[in-house]
Structure formats: structure tokens, C-alpha cells
Amino acid sequence: MVDDYYLNLLDWSDENVLAVGLGRNVYTMNMTTSTIGLLTTLPESDRVTSVSWNGHHLAIGTENAEVQIWDAKASKRLRTMRGMAARVPSLSWNQNILSSGCRNGLIYHSDVRVASHLVGSFQGHTQEVCGLKWSLDGTQLASGGNDNVVNVWGAPMAGLVTTAEHTFTHHTAAVKALAWCPWQSNLLATGGGTADRHIRFWNTLSGACLNAVDAESQVCSLQWSKEYREIVSSHGVAKNQLTIWRYPTMTKVAELTGHTARVLHTAISPDGQVVASASGDETLRLWECFASTNDPAAARAAATKAAAKAMAHGPNGLSSLSMR
């Protein structure tokens, strides 16, 4: 796995398939059938920079400023989209519109159904767009950049759009970690890099900052629980851990340790119970963070059990899969 903070190399589909980008390769892991397959290998001059699911269709961003669309069920490439001016480290779907964040600070919008796919672009960052997430209702797009800025945009419009609905400049490092709350549509969580370390929460209708907490290390990713009022963050040095926080008090519920390098990417299962984490230590780990139960104590015990499994069975762990 490329140890690059700005990339997004892990995603979990609604059909229970994980996709992971490793160098020039994209692998899929069917978590229902426990099968792993190589979907594609890019040319030697290229590498995978982002992956994002839409049903059984997988978008793959590349170093060479292309986006490939694959039918993962058929193992067939449907098209290669060009026109982006720089590498594509972030992707996000909104039905048939695929938004691509690029190293030049632009966000391109593509209608994947038509030959001339580019239907608009946003320009609100001066550096690489390393975080990109459409809200669950498809009305707002959050983008985070290496310029320490978070922008919230409305629906794509034809041509170049340079004005965001909201621009947040509170973070003091790159913002890659973005997560929309599944039970409150206008609640956005963002996390900053090493020089910032904060997780912040925003009302994206009013633009108000609702809360902030010092996470004490680089924030690499964020995942909301679908059942509990909790959120999971993943981190870099010194602990390289995942932390479960109770919202809105932001008290720590659990710390999940076992990775030996920063936890660059996370994804959550379709049922909301399991979090997958991928690290610079070249392992993929599965954590039962949110067991579906009406007993919060049992859920906490499940998370602790998952952490213990990962710790007790060596660097590749019972709950991990080696990516070497």
C-alpha cells in the first residue's frame, strides 16, 4: 500500500464487497463469500490513487489523471474518463454523477452515462483535494484540501463554479477526513492532519462550528455509526489507533490498537457493524465496533474483543489480512 496521506484507497460497497488499491493493482474482497480477486492492474507508469463504489460499479482514480469505471460483477472495464488535469486522489458518487477531486485543486463532475462526461467543475481549493464526500441526500458536497480548507458546495452546475455555500478555515493542516452524519443530514465531521489534530463538527445549513476536540494525533479518516450516537476516527503516530467517540460529548469510548503504522483509510460495512482499516503497515483489519444490539455494554465488549484479537495474534492478526 502506498504510504500517502492524500490518497483514498479503501471503500466498502452496499453489496458487501471491499475494494483496495495497492500500488498499480485493485483488489476486491467479497465479504459474503470470503473470496478475493484482482480486478485490474494499471500500466507500469501509473498507480491507483482512489477507489469509490456505486452499487457494483467501481470508480478508480489514477496518478495519470484518469478515472476508470468498472463493472466489478462482470470484471469488465466500462470506460476510461479523461479530461482531469492532475492525479485523482478523491472520488464521490451522487447517483450517476461522479465527482473527482484532483491535485490541482479542481473538482470535476462527470455524468458517466454520456460520452462527453464532464458536466461542470468547482474551483475552491488552491492545493490537492484529498477529501470528497457527497451528503447522503445528495444535496451537498464536502471537499477537504491540502490548503487546510473545507468547502461545502451545492449541486453541480454547468461550467466552472468558484463560490462554495460555506468555506471553513478553522483547520491548520490538510483535511482528508470527512463524514456526513447518517441520522442528521446537515451534520458534517472533519478531521485535520498532523499540525491540526482536531475533529470538528459543522452545521452545513447555517455554517456554524458546533464542536471541536483535540484528537492528539493526525486524523486520517472518520466513520459515523449508523445505530449509535458515536463516531470512529483513525490516526497516525504515536498510537496508530482507531478511536471510538461518543457524540456530542466527544468522550472516548474505546481505543483500538494493533496497527504499527498510521491508519490511512477506513470503511464501514453495509450493516454498519464492522469497520475496516488499512494502514501503512500493509495490513487490513476488521473491527466489530458497532454490534447491532440494544445493550450498549455488549457493543463495547464486542469492540474490545475485536481489539484483543488483533493484538493477540501477531502483526497480521486474527482480525487482519496481510496486504504484502
WOQUI-V184184 format. One record per backbone hydrogen bond with DSSP energy under -0.5 kcal/mol. CO is the residue of the C=O (numbers start at 0). NH is the residue of the N-H. E is the energy in kcal/mol with one decimal. If there is no record, write none. Layout:
co nh e
CO NH E
CO NH E
//
This chain:
co nh e
1 3 -1.8
3 6 -1.5
7 50 -1.6
8 20 -2.1
10 18 -2.8
12 15 -1.6
15 30 -2.2
15 31 -0.5
16 12 -2.9
17 28 -2.8
18 10 -1.9
19 21 -0.6
19 26 -2.5
20 22 -0.5
21 24 -2.4
22 47 -3.0
23 41 -3.1
24 21 -3.0
25 38 -2.7
25 39 -1.2
26 19 -2.3
27 36 -2.7
28 17 -2.8
28 30 -0.9
29 33 -1.6
29 34 -1.2
34 29 -2.8
36 27 -2.7
36 38 -0.7
39 25 -2.2
42 45 -2.2
46 62 -2.2
48 7 -1.9
49 60 -2.2
51 58 -3.1
53 56 -1.8
55 71 -2.4
56 53 -2.5
57 69 -2.5
58 51 -1.9
59 67 -2.6
60 48 -2.7
60 49 -1.3
61 64 -1.2
61 87 -1.6
64 83 -0.6
65 61 -1.9
66 80 -3.4
67 59 -2.6
68 77 -2.9
68 78 -1.4
69 57 -2.5
69 71 -0.9
70 74 -0.8
70 75 -2.0
75 70 -3.3
75 77 -0.5
78 68 -2.6
80 66 -2.1
83 82 -0.5
86 88 -0.7
86 102 -1.8
89 100 -2.7
91 98 -3.1
93 96 -2.0
95 97 -0.5
95 111 -1.9
96 93 -2.8
96 98 -0.5
97 109 -2.5
98 91 -2.0
99 107 -2.5
100 89 -1.2
101 104 -1.5
101 128 -2.1
104 123 -0.8
104 124 -0.8
105 101 -2.2
106 121 -2.5
107 99 -2.9
108 118 -3.0
108 119 -0.8
109 97 -2.9
109 111 -0.9
110 113 -1.6
114 116 -1.6
116 110 -2.9
119 108 -2.6
120 160 -2.8
121 106 -2.3
127 129 -1.1
127 145 -2.4
130 143 -2.5
132 141 -3.0
134 137 -1.7
139 134 -3.2
140 152 -3.0
141 132 -2.5
142 150 -2.5
143 129 -0.9
143 130 -2.0
144 147 -1.4
144 174 -1.9
148 144 -1.8
149 167 -3.5
150 142 -2.6
151 164 -1.9
151 165 -1.6
152 140 -2.0
158 120 -2.2
160 122 -2.8
161 163 -0.5
165 151 -2.4
167 149 -2.3
173 175 -0.7
173 192 -1.5
175 177 -0.5
176 190 -2.0
178 188 -2.9
183 186 -2.0
185 187 -0.6
185 203 -2.9
186 180 -2.7
187 201 -2.6
188 178 -2.1
189 199 -2.8
190 175 -0.6
190 176 -0.8
191 218 -2.3
192 195 -2.0
192 196 -2.6
196 214 -2.5
197 191 -2.1
198 212 -2.1
199 189 -2.5
200 209 -2.8
200 210 -1.0
201 187 -2.1
201 203 -0.8
202 206 -2.8
207 202 -2.7
207 209 -0.7
210 200 -2.3
212 198 -2.4
212 214 -0.8
217 219 -0.7
217 235 -1.2
220 233 -1.9
222 231 -3.2
227 229 -1.9
228 246 -2.8
229 224 -2.6
230 244 -3.0
231 222 -2.4
232 242 -2.7
233 219 -2.9
233 220 -0.9
234 262 -2.7
235 239 -2.2
236 217 -0.5
240 234 -2.0
241 255 -3.5
242 232 -2.5
242 244 -0.5
243 252 -3.4
243 253 -1.3
244 230 -2.0
244 246 -0.5
245 249 -2.9
245 250 -0.7
250 245 -2.6
253 243 -2.9
254 256 -0.7
255 241 -2.2
258 257 -0.6
261 263 -1.3
261 279 -1.8
264 277 -2.6
266 275 -3.2
268 271 -1.8
272 288 -0.5
272 289 -2.6
273 268 -2.8
274 286 -2.9
275 266 -1.9
276 284 -2.7
277 264 -2.1
278 281 -1.7
281 322 -3.7
282 278 -1.5
283 320 -3.7
284 276 -2.7
286 274 -2.7
286 288 -1.8
290 292 -0.8
293 295 -0.8
294 297 -0.7
294 298 -1.7
295 299 -2.3
296 300 -2.1
297 301 -2.0
298 302 -1.9
299 303 -2.3
300 304 -2.4
301 305 -2.1
302 306 -2.0
303 307 -2.4
304 308 -2.2
305 309 -2.0
306 310 -2.0
307 311 -2.3
308 312 -1.0
308 317 -0.9
310 313 -0.7
312 316 -0.8
316 319 -1.1
318 285 -3.3
320 283 -2.8
//
